[in-house]
């Protein structure tokens, strides 16, 4: 255990380090793009903290709960895409027991039975666990992730209640919970347990305060450097992810939680008001680039990519029309690949509305850009290249392009305000280019 006013203990913990190592090993190509999207950062490895001045006031034994101190530990972003969302935990120092434990609600296991199935269904199981704070700080130091701690100013009775609640939670019967990447994650659990012992004061102070942010905006800015995860989030998050969120909601991220709790004033026993958090103490100073402060705008890049894809299909169709057999197969194979991926993504998106608990995937206007109709087009392209397929390939290509056009036109109507401009920029020109190429390569199906 770290001394109250001394340096951090650089102790090692096999279980702690092993958990972080396992999480890193699991971030391999074994994970599908679906996993990249759903796990987009809300849990890293176990965590623990420490540091802080010696408790002030009366001796520990004088008042029940006075032997306890509570600290908020906030860890900065890491390298793996889900670590970009940062992390946090609550540290409870018990001077009577001689312990300083960091409790972290961000535990998951890639090797758990039915992990991928739960992931796909939106029923991820996370859990809470506690680790010695010194060991955790050392793990984050080695990962080059910043660590700060702040005293949480609770009354002795509130500290005692918090410890009792956490001890009850830190049991096999109670530690597990259904993870929701925006509404119930490792950061909201820290927020909620503090709000519980404070009688709802945090929620009362923050739930009605608007922000200019949305869930999508925050996710986009944090995933900007990870293009695959960024594009995946832009595709699967539907209209619900674009609704403005309150300060209370924004605390689904650890760093905003730290910032907002630092502004919360709570009732004091003498009838006054005082800050909930003390000054931040830097335990680990990481050397890495700052987190983006705003969501990027990749519209131009996606539009260029979509136009190049569409142009490729159109040019291949023109060469095929001139009798180039190689161009026929080039168009068929490339168009089949594009349509197969788009059709599978669209089918998965539609199925998620009915068969999964991914609340934020619903009401998603991207179904116009990625529909199961593209699966039919993929098969018809191969049949047409082999000399079969008839008029259906032209009708199907036009149907796919028509749906894309409808999705674009809906943007002008009230209620259809999903922020999916980048997806539109990529898919609309590509779909129209493929339809152009098909009608050029098989002119007999134009009628």
Buried (B, 14 or more C-beta within 10 A) or exposed (E): BBEBEEEBBEBEBEEBBEBBEEBBEBBEEEBEBBBBBBBBBBBBBBBBBBBBEEBEEEEBEEBEBBBBBBBBBBBBBBEBBBBBBBBBBBBBBBBEEEEBBBBBBBBBBBEEEEBBEBBBBBBBBBBBBBBBBBBBBBBBBEBBBBBBBBBBBBBBBBBBBBBEBBBEBBEEEEBEBEBBBBEBBBBBBBBBBBBBBBEEBBBEBBEEEEBEBBBBBBBBBBBBEBEEBBBBBBBBBBBBBBEEBBBBBBBBBBBBBBBBBBEBEBEEEEEEEEBBBBEBBEBBEBEEEEBBEEBBEBEEBBBEBBBEBBBBBBBBBBBBBEEBEEBBBBBBBBBBEBBBBBBBBBBBBBEBBEEBEBBBBBBBBBBBBBBBBBBBBBBBBBBBBEEEBEEBBBEBBBBBBBBBBEBBEBEEEEEBEBBBBBBBBBBBBBBBBBBBBBBBBBEEBEE
